[in-house]
Structure formats: C-alpha cells, structure tokens
C-alpha cells in the first residue's frame, strides 16, 4: 500500500450533506456502494447547470472510481452496477432511463 502524502494547502473540497453522516452513513454496509455514492457527490458538485446528473457511462468511464472498486475476480463495472442498484433501492440516488429520440 502506498502511503498517502496528505492534503496540500490548495486542496479543493466537495460538500457532503450533513444528513449523510447523521443518517445515511450508518445504513450503508457495502463499501462499493459507499465509494460510488461519494463519487457521485463529487461528480455532481463539479457540474454546472440544472439539473445536475451523472450518467452510467460517466461513472463507468471514471478510472479513479473503477480502480477503487477492484475486488477479487468480479469486474469493476459489475461491482459498479451492483452498487448503483443498492443506492437506488436505498433511495440515495434516483435511477432514470431516458430514451433518445423516442427510442
């Protein structure tokens, strides 16, 4: 394991709602769901405009997220799908399927 070198003086921050710590965190038992949820907070904070959203393609294309989800033999994208399903069932995230051009 590589030792973390600490945060620089110019570190940027991502706000996390207080209710995440006071209510939601104790409910999440799956580390992949936790990592995915935190990544989504980070990704949404960086976006501008309304509404803010993150697509599966964006999440699956994030090397940092997929690297954090490597566990044994299971492919990271499969772990991501499972984590998103758990977060959706919990109500932490909303899952919406949009059709493009009526397809």
N, C-alpha and C positions, 0 to 999 in steps of 0.2 A: 504494500500500500504506500502510495506517495503521500508524504506529509504535506498538509495544507499550509501555505505560506502566509495566510492571514489576509485581511481586507486592507486595501490601500486607502489613503486619505480621501481619494476622489471616488469612492465606491458609490454607485447608484443604488437606490432602494426601490423595492416593489411593495406597495401597501397590501396588507392582508387584513380582511375584515376581522374585528375583534371576536365576533361570534364563531369564527373558525376555531379559535383557541379555546373559547369558553364552552362550546357545544359540540362542534363537528369533529375536532381532532380526536376526542376520546371514542368516537364511534368508528373511526377508520382503523381497521386491523390489518389491512393488506398494504404492504409497503409500496407496491406498484401503483395502487390507487392513490396513495398519498403523494408519491412523486409526480404522478400525472396531474393531479389536482393542483399542486403547487406550480407546475409548469404552465398550466392553463392560466392561473392568476398572473403569472409573469408575462405570458404571451398577450393576454388581453390588455394589460396595463400599457404595453408598448404600442398598441394600436390606437389610431385616431378615428374619429367619425362615429356615426351611430347607424345601426347597432354594432357593438363590438362582438366579434365571434371568432372562433378558431375552428378550422376545418380538420377533418381526419387527415387529409393529405398534408396539411401543415404540420400536424403533430407527428405523423409517421415520417415526415421528412426532416425532423429535428434530430441531428446526430447526438446532441447532448442528452435529450430525453431517451432516445433508444439505447444509448450506451449505459444510461442509469438503470435500464430495465433488463439488462442481460442477466439471465438466471438459468443456469444449467443448460438443458437441451432445448427448451422451448424458445422459438424465435421471438425477439423483442416486439415485433409488430403484433404477434398473437397475445403477448402479455399486455400490450397497449390496448388492444380490443377488449380484453377481459377487464382491465382497469377502468376503461370508459364505461363499460356495461355496469360495473359496480357503482361507479359515481353517478350514473344516470338513474339507477334503481334507488339509490340513496336520496336523490333529488339535489345533489350538489351541482350537477350540470344538467342542462337541457339538451336533449338529442332531437334534432330536427333534420328530416330528409327533404331536401329541396330538389325539385325537378327543374331541369334546364330546358326551356323552350317546349314545355309540356311533355317531356319525355320522362 
